Amino acid sequence: MDRKAEKILNRIVQNGYRRTNARQAIVTALVNSAGHITADDLADNVREKEPHIGRMTVYRTLELLCELGVVRPIFQGTGAAHYILMDNGGHHHLICNRCHNVMEFEECSAAMVMEKVAKQFNFHISSHLLELHGLCEECNEISSHQ
């Protein structure tokens, strides 16, 4: 089993929940999806390998993972929420306003800003989602030629 999936399953147990075969299959499918997936697509992926796992079990597990801060729903204007893994407490996106392409990036230089805001409001930050909206390279070129 993937280390990331094992870490998530351990977090479930550490918070007093049972590690079931269904949760294990759902977490494994979520990790294998690279963490960007709708609830319906995740349910379909899980049911391909484990047809006995119901759609509601997938939804309830996603809800639990949200409560534990492992995943977070994001809405990108496509209708359904996409669930993202909150690896290492953060997740970062560049989102194109024109083509709606979403690009992930690892480096986050916002640590000083987050530290300042946390101190100002006496707030403990456990995770963050950074979304920067604008135009991707391709759409920017189209705009500059019009």
Stockholm file with secondary structure:
# STOCKHOLM 1.0

chainA/1-146         MDRKAEKILNRIVQNGYRRTNARQAIVTALVNSAGHITADDLADNVREKEPHIGRMTVYRTLELLCELGVVRPIFQGTGAAHYILMDNGGHHHLICNRCHNVMEFEECSAAMVMEKVAKQFNFHISSHLLELHGLCEECNEISSHQ
#=GR chainA/1-146 SS CCHHHHHHHHHHHHTTCCCCHHHHHHHHHHHHTTTCEEHHHHHHHHHHHCTTSCHHHHHHHHHHHHHTTSEEEECCSSSSCEEEECGGGEEEEEEETTTCCEEECCCCCCHHHHHHHHHHHTCCCCCEEEEEEECCHHHHHHHHTC
#=GC SS_cons         CCHHHHHHHHHHHHTTCCCCHHHHHHHHHHHHTTTCEEHHHHHHHHHHHCTTSCHHHHHHHHHHHHHTTSEEEECCSSSSCEEEECGGGEEEEEEETTTCCEEECCCCCCHHHHHHHHHHHTCCCCCEEEEEEECCHHHHHHHHTC
//
